[in-house]
């Protein structure tokens, strides 16, 4: 509760953004996608440290499997450390993909022509 009161907890939430596309990606052979939520703690040095990563897949439409959801936390156990690293890799892919598509493409290539044509 102290971290919440001191506003030192932050969340990076790509769950709702990506979940509508998960089943579409999973229809491609050998491909999968997860929605992700990551909880960060702002340490005294001013660095955000990840505390937990939740990866989620909705129920599959094709083979009627239920929703899959798992939370990963930092660990030093031989298997858990690799699962933590893979979860971080998913979050990094989500973050860079969102940045490139939404922040970069939309701002540069989608908004620029409007500004260009409006100045003529």
Long-range contacts (C-beta under 8 A, 24 or more apart in sequence): 3-41, 7-42, 8-41, 8-42, 9-39, 9-40, 9-41, 9-42, 10-39, 10-40, 10-41, 10-42, 10-48, 11-37, 11-38, 11-39, 11-40, 12-36, 12-37, 12-38, 12-40, 12-91, 12-95, 13-37, 13-38, 14-91, 14-94, 14-95, 14-98, 15-54, 15-56, 17-98, 18-94, 19-56, 19-58, 22-57, 22-58, 23-58, 23-60, 23-61, 26-57, 26-60, 26-62, 27-62, 32-57, 33-57, 34-90, 36-87, 36-90, 36-91, 36-94, 38-91, 50-74, 50-88, 50-91, 53-84, 53-87, 53-88, 53-90, 53-91, 55-87, 55-90
